[in-house]
Structures are given as C-alpha cells and as structure tokens.
C-alpha cells in the first residue's frame, strides 16, 4: 500500500508469473480489502528479477483472481505508465476523476 500526499491510498499489486502454452501470464489477485482503491499493477518477467510494465487502475474490484497476459483486454481499463516517474502525475489525475474520494487521516511526519 502506498499513500500519496498523506491523503489517499494506492494499492500495489505484484502478480505471480507463470508460463501457459509458452506465453507469459500474470495471476492477478488484488487484496479484497483494497479492491476499491486506485491500484498500481507491476508486471514482472518469469524469473521475477525485472519489472516489465506499470498499469494504474481506478479500482481493481474483480471478484476472482484473473490470469492476465501481455495484451489482455482488462489492461484497456488501465493507464499504462511508460516510466515509473509518470506515477505521481497519473495517479493525481485518477484521484481527481474519482467521484468517491475516501481519504486517509494520517499524522503528518
């Protein structure tokens, strides 16, 4: 879980990788209590030593685990980040567009 600007949560999902019929897949299982949060999905290579892609979802309220592949239709609902340094500006846009802005009450450090 990430907290942006001491204000709102962003769930972080690093899915398990697997090979199915010679193709890389990710088993995406968002935490049940975090499904309504903005979610950063980071896909990894098979050996899990390199990140391949970064995708921001407004929410990831899928009822069951999803096996995702490189050009999965579910990725159409996400904002693809070309580089991780684009995270902050992209997540702020998603936050502004949310009709239900549930904020966190955290102490300022």
C-alpha positions, 0 to 999 in steps of 0.5 A: 500500500502506498499513500500519496500526499498523506491523503489517499491510498494506492494499492500495489499489486505484484502478480505471480508469473507463470508460463501457459502454452509458452506465453507469459501470464500474470495471476492477478489477485488484488487484496479484497480489502483494497479492491476499491482503491486506485491500484498500481499493477507491476508486471514482472518477467518469469524469473521475477528479477525485472519489472516489465510494465506499470498499469494504474487502475481506478479500482481493481474490484474483480471478484476472482483472481484473473490470469492476465497476459501481455495484451489482455483486454482488462489492461484497456481499463488501465493507464499504462505508465511508460516510466515509473516517474509518470506515477505521481502525475497519473495517479493525481489525475485518477484521484481527481476523476474519482467521484468517491474520494475516501481519504486517509487521516494520517499524522503528518511526519 
